[in-house]
């Protein structure tokens, strides 16, 4: 295919992906679900699981093989920017007054699914591990995949249910913040271990990552804050936006060279970016306005093209494995978080609500699964199973919280308009 033909095909694929995901998001909102559910579902619909099964010629025409590398790169750029935004909006200040409970709930919500996932990895390895993959990286990745919470989607559900400014909302956000940091650190270690040639190389990569994180917090953050505060020219906001995007790209490159993943570098740059600066906030809002509706749908479609539910339908045993993964995911995350909340003095209803919120996986889980598939640690069958687990657990979260809190979907939003507006813009 010539360059002109590839460009024409790209000009078809991109708007189809964007419009389809927008339609899916709008549809699920009517049922009280976060938009990411519709976006994930539309990605699957456009892939071999439905469109490719019913009308393969149309699917190949919409997304020909020559276009997929370009849509993948655009989707990855969107993911880099999104991970920067997740890091930027991660508010560890929510731990004030909730630190004991938040740490206990988040750690129980990580350690229990880690342990259960590791146990399940033993029988999974012989059936679903790709050829040539060593057992230890496979076990570590399955364990980490079971322990993910989608911080942005959790925030959106709290906003939609009018819980963002409540004690439950503050506690859930604090738990998710601690969980997010711990999970991404664990994932960085797993990636380093999977790509390193020896344990020494993995430890070196981990040490360099810690050093890079310290450099970002102790050097880059104050420099960026001083620079952004001192901008007084009219082009200041545009220059700050360019600096933020360049910074997250270079930070992603640094962690890639270290031996972890580019997404971890973008996340670190977001964590290190200074809060409370008008120009930083305005520039991140402009970045979000493009990334979420335009670039992220390309990632959802690329994920859908890698998800083939038909491979599970052909073998009933595969569905048994999917059920086992779903049971472990719910028991570990929901059970662990709810149990820890009860032990810390929360009521049964509040504890179950926190457990349901921590069980939400959403886009964050898809990011983790894509990393595993890209590294070859998991194969297409296990990838498809875990995508379904992410979709189901995220879809259950909103109605479960409504049930336990006895709130209607139309209940009023949180009292603080600024954080509500920010959180509502997330997937």
N, C-alpha and C positions, 0 to 999 in steps of 0.2 A: 504494500500500500504506500503510495507517495505521500509526501509531507502535506500537500494540499488535501488529499483524501482523508488523512489522519486528522487534520484540523477540522474538516467538516464533520467527521464522526464525533470528535470531541465536543463540537458545538451542539450536537444532538444529545450526547450522553450527560453532559453537565446539567442542562436545564431539566432533563427528565428526572435525574436524581434529586435535584433541589425541589422541584414541584411535587414529586411523589412523596418525599419525606415531609414536606409541608402539609400535604393533604392528609397523610397518616397522623401527624401530630394534631391537626385540627379535629380529626375524627375522634381520637381517643380522649381529647379534652372533654368532649360531650359526655363521656362516661366517667369523668372524674379521675382519669389517669394522667400521669406526667407525660409530656410530649415525647420523651425518649422512647416510650413503649411503641408509639406509632411509627417512629423513625426506624427503630430496629425491625419492626414487623414489615415495613415497606422495603427495607433492604433485603429481607428474606423473600418477599413476594417477587421482587425483580430478579432474583437469582435462580439457580437451577431447581430450587425446592418447589417453585410454583410456575412462574412464567417459563423457565427453561424446560419444565416438564410438560406443560400444556402446549406451548408454542415455542420450541427451541429456536426456530428461524428468527422470530421477533427478538428474542433475548440476545442472540448473537448479533443482530443488526443494531440494536440499541447500545450494546456494550461489546464491540468486537475486540479481539485479543490485542490488536495494535493500539487500542485506546487505554487499556487497563493500566499500563505503567504510568501514564500521565494522570489519570484519575486517582491512582494510588498515591502518587507524589503530592498532588493537591490535597488529598485527604490527610496525608501525614503532616503537611504544613498546618492544616487546620487543627490537627491533634496537638501539635507542638504549642500553638497559640492557646488552645484550650487548657492544656496542662499548666501553662504559665498563669492563666486566669484562675485556675483552681488553687494554685499556690498563693497567688496574690490575695484571694478572698478567704484563705484559711485563717480563721480568727482564733488563735489560742487564748485570747483574752476571755473567751466564754468559759474558760476553766475556773475563773474566779468564783468562789463559793460552791463550785461543783467538782473541784479537783479530785477529791477522794473517790467519789462515786464514778466520775468520768473515767479515771484511770482504771478503776476496778472493772467497770463494764467493758471498756474498750479492750483491755488485756484479756478478759475472759472471752470476749467476742473474737479474739484473734487466736488465743492459745488452744481453745477447744476445737474450733474448726481446723486449725493446723494439725492437731493430733489425730482427729478423725480422718482428715484428708490423707495424712501420711499412712494410716492404717489401710484405707481404701486403695491407696496406690500399689500395695503389694499384689492384690489379685488383678488390678487394672493393667499392671505392667506387662503381664504375659499375653493379654488380649488386645490392648489398644495402644501400646507404646510403638512409635515408629521404629523401623529397623535401624540398628546401629546406635540408638540412644542408650546411654548408660542409666542404670537404675537411680542413682542418687539425684541427678538433675531432674529426672522425671518425678520422683517422689517429692522433691522440694517444690517443684512448680505446681503440682496438683494440690499440695498442702496450702500454698499461698493463694491459689485460685479460689479455694474454699473460704478464705478469710477476708475477702474484699467487701468494703462498704462504699457505695457511691455517694460521696459527700455532696456533690451538686444536686443530684436527684433527690436526696433526702431533704435538702433545703427547699426545693421546689414543692415537695409534698407538704412540708410544714406550712409554707405560705398558703397553698391551696386549701388546707384544712384549718386555717386561722390559728395555727399553733406556734408561729415563728417567735412571737414575743412572750410566750408563756414560760413558766418554769420547766415544763416538759420539753418545749422547743429548745430552750437554752441548754438543758442537760443533753438532749440528743445531739445538738450541734457540737457541744464540747466532746462528747464521746466519739462522734464521727471524725472530729479534727485529730484527736489522738490516734484513732484507728488509721486514718489516712496516712499520717506521717509514718507510723510503724509499718503499715503494709507496703508503702513505697520503698522504705529502707530494706525490708525483707526481700522485696522483688529485685531491688538493685543487687543484693547479695546473690540471689538465685541466678540472675543474668550473668553476673561476674563469674560465678562458679561454672555456669553452663558453657561460657565462651572461653574460659581460661584453659590453658594447657596443663596446669598442675594446681594443687592446693596453694602453693606459694604465689602463683600468679593471681589466684582469686583473692588471697589476703592482700596482695599488693594493690589490686584494683579497689578493694574495699577501703584500704588506708588512704589511697589517693582521692577517693570519693569524699571521705570525711574531711580531708584537708581542703578539697575544693569547696565543700559546703561551708567550712569555717571562713575561707577567703571571701566567699560571696556575702556572708553575714557581717564580717568584721571590716571588710575593705570596700567592697562594691556598694553595699547598702548605704553607708554614710556618704560616699562620693555621689551616688545617684540622688540622694535626698538633697544634698547641698546644691547640686547642679540644677535639679528641677525647681527648687525654691528660688534660685537666682535668675531664672528665665523671665525676662520682662518684655521681650520683643513680641510683635504680633504673630510671628511664625512659631512661637514657643511650643504650642500644643502639637503642631505637626512635627516639630523636631523631636519632642519627647516620644511621640508615637514611633518615629523611625528608630530612635535609640532603644526603645523597649523591644521592638521586633528584632533589631540587630542583636541586642543583648541576649534575648532568649535563644536566638539561632546559634550564637557563639557559645553560649552555655551548653546547649544541646550537643554541639560539636565537641566540646571539651569532655563531657561525660561519655560520649561515643568513643573518643580516643582513649579514655581511661579504661574502657572495657565494660561499662554498664550500658545504658540505653540512652538515646537522644531525648526521649520523653522525660527521663529523670532530670536531665539538665535543665529543660524548660521549666519543670516543676520547681526546682531549686531556685532558679532565677525569680520565679513568682514569689516564693517564700521570702527571698532576700529583698525584694522590691519594697521601698518604704511606703507605709500607709499614711493616710491623712493629708496627702498633698493633692491640691486641686488638679494640677496638670497630669499627675500620674493617674488619678481617678478618671479624668476626662479622656485621656488617651486609651486607657484600658476599656472604657465604655465604647469608644469608637472601634477598637479592635474586636470586642465582643459582638458588635453589631454586624460585622462581616463574617466572622468565624462561625458563629453558631448557625445562622440560617443558610450560609453559602458553601462553606468548606466542609463542615462536619457531615452533611448528607452524603458527600462522596466517600467518606469513611464507612458510613452505615451501608451503603450500596456495595462497597468493596468487601465488607464483612459478609453481606448477604450472598455475594457471588462465591464466597468460600464455604458457605453453609449449605449442605445438601441433605435435607431431611429424608429424601428418598433412600439414602444408604442405610438409614435406621429401619425404615419400613420393610426393607427386604429381609431383615433378620430380627425376629422377636427378641432374641437375646440382647440385642443392642438397646432395646427399650428397657429391659431389666437393668442394664448398666445405667441408663439415663435416670431411671427411678431411684437407683441407689445413690447416684450423685446428688439428686435433688433432696433425698432424705438426709444425707450427710450435711449438705449445705444448710438446710433449715434447722436441723437439730443442733449443729455446731454454732451457727451464728445467732439464730433466734433464741435457742435454748441457753447458750452460754451467756448472752447479754442479759436476757430476762432473769436468769438465775442470779447473776451478779447484782443486778438492780434490786432484786428482792432481798438479797443478803445485806445490801447497804441501806435498807429501810424504806424502799419505795413500795407503794401499794401494788396489789396484784395487777390492777388495770394499768397503772403507769409502767410497771415493769414489762408487761406484755406489749405495750405500745412501743417502748424503747427497743425491745427485742425485734419487733416487726420492722422498725425503722432501720436498725442495724443490719437486718437481713436484705435490705435493698441493695442491689448490685449495679444495675443500669450500665451506663456508658463506661464507667471505670473498669468493670469486669471485661467488657469487650476489648478495651485497650490492653489489659493484661493478657487476654487470650490471644490477641493478635501478635503480641510479642512472643508468646510461646510457639505459635504457629510459624512465625517468621524465623525463629531460632531452630525450628525442627524438633523441639522438645516434645510437642504433642502433634498428633496427626489430624487429618480432616475429620475422622469419625469422632474423636474425643472433643475436638473443637466444636463440632455441631452440637454434641450433647451439652457441653458447657454453655454454649450460646442459649440453648433452650432453657437451661437452669437459670441463667441470668434474666431471661425474659419473664419466666414464670415468677421468680422470687420478687422481681421488681413490680410486676402487675399485681401481686397479692398485697404489697405493702400498703397502698392507699386505702383499699376497702378494709383491711385489717385494723389500721389505725382508726378509721371512722367507726368501726364496730366497737372497739375498746373504749374510745372516747365518747361514743354516742353523739357524734357531730354530724351535721348534714354537710354535703359538698358546698352548699351556698353560704355557710357560716362566714361572718366577716373576717377580713384579713387581720394580720397582726397590727399592733398599734404604732409601731415605729415605721414610717413610710420609706425611709431611705434604705435600710437593709432589706426590706420586703421587695422594693423595686429591683435591687441588685440580684437578690436570690431568684426572683421570678424570671430573670433573663437567662438563667442557666437552663441547660437541657433537663 
